[in-house]
Amino acid sequence: MEPTEERIFVEHSPDVTTVTLMDDKLLDAQDIQELQEALMSVVEQARREKLVLDFANVQFLSSAVLGLLVKVHKNICERSGQLQLRNINTKIYEIFKITKLTEIFDIS
């Protein structure tokens, strides 16, 4: 399996594609680049209207990941889809609040 495929686990249901982020730390530029490639591939191939990103494994992330999420969100919205972020830990959620990204993203 290539590194980009190991960054995420993808599940499909009739209406939703769920992507579980497998890394506990998303800090390194190379890791984030691989994550971007993997996520954008899923977005391009998704035939469902809703994409859920599950952050259950993620404990730390860099600001570059926030930029990537904005890019993914924009791409999905251009396709008339929805993006939902799920299982974000308290510390990471605080970053979303401080940056006012809680006003942009659907977080549950």
C-alpha positions in Angstrom: 0.0 0.0 0.0 1.3 3.5 -0.8 1.8 6.0 2.0 -1.0 8.2 0.7 -3.5 5.3 1.1 -2.3 4.7 4.7 -3.2 8.2 5.8 -7.0 7.6 5.5 -9.6 4.8 5.7 -12.6 5.3 3.5 -16.0 3.9 4.0 -19.0 4.3 1.6 -22.6 4.1 2.4 -25.5 5.0 0.1 -25.5 8.7 0.9 -22.2 9.4 2.7 -18.5 8.8 2.3 -16.7 8.7 5.6 -13.0 9.3 5.7 -11.2 8.4 8.9 -7.9 10.2 9.3 -5.4 7.5 10.5 -2.5 9.7 11.8 -2.5 10.9 15.4 -0.2 13.8 14.5 -0.5 15.9 11.3 2.4 18.2 11.7 5.0 17.4 9.0 4.7 19.0 5.6 5.2 15.7 3.8 2.5 14.0 5.8 0.1 16.9 5.1 0.9 16.7 1.4 0.2 13.0 1.3 -3.1 13.6 3.2 -4.0 16.3 0.7 -3.4 13.9 -2.2 -5.5 11.2 -0.6 -8.4 13.5 0.4 -8.6 15.2 -2.9 -8.6 11.8 -4.6 -11.6 10.8 -2.5 -13.4 14.1 -3.2 -12.9 13.7 -6.9 -14.2 10.1 -6.9 -17.0 10.6 -4.4 -20.5 10.2 -5.9 -22.2 11.0 -2.6 -23.4 14.4 -1.6 -21.9 14.2 1.9 -18.4 13.7 3.0 -17.6 13.1 6.7 -14.0 13.5 8.0 -13.5 11.5 11.2 -10.8 13.0 13.5 -11.0 10.3 16.2 -7.3 9.4 15.8 -6.0 12.9 15.5 -4.4 14.4 18.6 -2.3 17.2 17.1 -2.4 19.1 13.8 -0.6 22.1 12.3 -2.2 25.2 10.8 -1.5 23.8 7.3 -4.1 21.2 8.0 -6.7 24.0 8.6 -5.8 25.4 5.2 -6.2 21.9 3.6 -9.7 21.6 5.2 -10.8 24.9 3.8 -9.6 23.8 0.4 -11.5 20.5 0.7 -14.6 22.3 2.0 -14.5 24.7 -1.0 -14.1 21.9 -3.5 -17.1 20.0 -2.0 -19.3 23.1 -1.9 -18.6 23.7 -5.6 -20.0 20.2 -6.2 -23.1 21.1 -4.1 -22.0 18.7 -1.5 -21.6 18.9 2.3 -18.6 18.4 4.5 -18.9 17.4 8.2 -16.1 17.1 10.7 -16.6 14.5 13.4 -14.8 13.4 16.6 -12.5 16.4 17.0 -10.8 16.4 20.4 -11.3 19.4 22.7 -7.9 20.9 22.2 -8.2 20.9 18.4 -11.8 22.1 18.6 -10.5 25.2 20.5 -8.2 26.0 17.5 -11.3 25.9 15.3 -13.1 28.2 17.7 -10.2 30.7 17.9 -9.8 30.8 14.1 -13.6 31.1 13.7 -13.7 28.0 11.5 -16.6 26.7 13.7 -18.6 29.2 11.7 -17.6 27.6 8.4 -17.5 23.9 9.2 -20.3 21.5 10.4 -18.6 20.0 13.4 -20.2 17.2 15.5 
